[in-house]
Every structure is written in C-alpha cells, then in structure tokens.
C-alpha cells in the first residue's frame, strides 16, 4: 500500500500512533473492493495540530520521524476513522429500548412524553452530556442530530459538543401540528427560533445547523415553506427529516397533502431537496423517487436497527447504489437499539441477507465512515485518514472480549477481522476515541 504524506510532516510537536490501520478511499460499489480501501498491517498515523499529516507503513514512516516525536502503540488493535452517524435523536436517549409499538404509536406513547421534558434546560444539559459520552464510548465522532421543538434543547446540545470540540450537526424540531400542544410551535415561531439558533451556532467551531422539520405529517405547508426559506437564506445549512419509513405514515402523508403525488413530492414542492438534505430511512421508495434524490444530490440515512425494531421494513441499499444516491449509516437512537455503529452494521448485514444480498465488510466500513461523511458533504474533513483531514479516529480492540480474542485467532485476513468486529463488537471493542488528535475516551 502507498504511504500518504502532506507537506507539514515531521514537525517536532507531532504525535504518532502505531497499530494496524484501515480507512476507505471510495465507495466499493463505484471502484470495486480492492481499490476502495487502504490498509497497513503495521501502520503509523501521524497527527499535528489536530490534523493528520501522514499515514502509511510504520517501517517507512518511523525512519523519518523527529527523534522527540512521541509514539503511542496499540497492540492487537485497528485504527479506523471516527464513525459518522447520519441520523440520531439525542432527546430519545432516555427511552431507548421502549417496548412494543410501531412508528406512529411509538411516537405518541414514548417519544412525545420524553421530549416534553426538554422544556427544562437543566434536563437537556444532562441528557446532552450522557448522549455525547455514549457516542464517544462507541467510537462515533460526528453525527447529524435531532433536538426537540425547544430551542434550549439545541443550545444544550451545542454547548456540550463545543466543549468537546466535536464536529456535530443539529437543529430544532419544527412541528406545528399532529403533536401534543406542549410540543408544537407555529410556522413563524419555528422560523424565528431556528434563525436565532443559526446565528448563534452555525459555523461556530466545528458546529453546523440543520433545518429540522420532524416529518411531513407534523408540519403544515406554511411551516415547510418557511423551512425552505431558511435554506435559501443560509445556503450552507443542512436539512434533516424523515422519509417513507412506515407504510401507514406514507398513507397519512397522502391524506394530509392531497395536492402532492407522493411523500418525496411534498419535500420537493417546498424546496427541501438539496446537496445538504439528509432523509432518514427511505425504506419504501419507488424508482422515480430514487432518481430525484440522486438528481438533487440529497442523501439517505440507512437505519437498520430502528427499521427492524419498529417493523418498518428493509432498506434497499442495492437500489440506492443503482441510482447513485449518497447513503450514510444511522443508529436512529432511540428507535434504534444501540449507539454502537458496529452493532448497527451487524443489523445492516442481516437486512441485506433477508433480501438475498451481501454486505461486504469493506462496504460496511465505508457506510460508517467516508460514506457518512459524503452524505454530510464533509468528506474533505472527516470519515477518512487522508493527510489534511481532521484527526478524528477510533482504536478498535481485537481482544475486547474472550470470544472475540479466540475468534480472531482463526482469522486470516483484514476482511475477516473487520467482519468479526462488526458482528461481535460493541462499545467494549472501542479501546480509545480521538477528536482532533486528543483522546476523549479511553476504555478502562
């Protein structure tokens, strides 16, 4: 494999990390498996001032380091880019693993009562701390995140993310109908509250804002119009919502928007499709909808654990690939059942198997890292270990559990080892998580 450098390599205050190293270079569906990744059995990752300056074989890079450069060596470990979660709800942390409903009943019985608590800023502050701690314990360093309808929920999240120097995207939920009165805003208040949050947080440090209508049934046409206005006023904003998750939901959208021919048509009509638009789920999409998502350069978030947990259906990754739609991976906590991207990939593999298709471990790694970064238009900053990108990375432990250690003894390739990590791994497999070259989680 080729060693990759940048011009600023070998300054005395660099720090080097030695272990097996892997990162993806491109989507295996586009370039083939062999050209999609870079792997070093004994690798070295060099970081300076929060950025990656080189990655390559240790044998090559060690000889060129300044004598005083510190080296941290991880045995029986694999360094990967930090995971990128393209769809998650931080206010649902406290209701993960709530029993026995499908989507719409689940919202009414569990989600809305929990989100009502975020009117209390102290409560939101506490959950934001718990949420971000869980992400980092699981090797996730960037995420696209739902708040609640309360502006203070977004303030709490961004304050906690800023204190950790995380690259995060979040937004206030816009929801003016078909929800409890305590959780609804108005088209005008949602516009003005969102605008104030944008001015306060978007582009501050490593933070970005997402205009966040919950989903079409909970927003009137007037509110969606103003959501589109925000996107036109601030071209670098994200748009984050749900799409075609559940068949009952789809029928509800048709009844609420009789002048539109389908679910995606609603968002298209209100100018919510674009290169920074991310639609969670997309389980039940026709070919025409896929074509329009690709043409608009919008992205889909594949959320296998929540789709299975709520009985919503099976995401068709092959169809998305066929239409060249950007796809990232989402845990979708709290309908999703784990903060772990490894466990989410475990379920993604099963979703594909149920459709008679395979999910190669290298494609899985792509979805959880560079694929997510591309879905968020951040591939020049995160999701890879290319020189010049931000040093957000995770260290995975091949011997995290006795079973994993034993199983790893039988493996003969990095492909096998990746698959074991993605099948048996969870938070215990994360030995350490680094953000901009600083350790933010180390397993005790």
Buried (B, 14 or more C-beta within 10 A) or exposed (E): BEBBBBEBBBEEEBBBBBBBBBBBBBBBBEEEEEEBBBBBEEBBBBBBEBBBBBBBBBEBBBEBBEEEBEBBEBEBBBBBBBBBBBBBBBBBBBBBEBEEBBBBEBBBBBBBEBBBBBBBBEBBBBBBBBBBBBBBBBBBBBBBBBBBBBBBBBBBBBBBBBEBBBBBBBBBBBBBEBBEEEBBBBBEBBBBBBBBBBEBBBEEBBBBBBBBBBBBBBBBBBBBBBBBBBBEEBEEBBBBBBBBBBBEBBEBBBEBBEEBEBBBBBBBBBBBBBEBBBBBBBBBBEEEBBBBBBEBBBBBBBBBBBBBBBEBBBBBBBBBBEBBBBBBBBBBBBBBBBBBBBBBBBBBBBBBEEBEEEBBBBBBBBBBBBBBBBBBBBBEBBBBBBBBBBBBBBBBBBBBBEEBEEBBEEBEEBBBBBBBBBBBBBBBBBBBBBBBBBEBBEBE
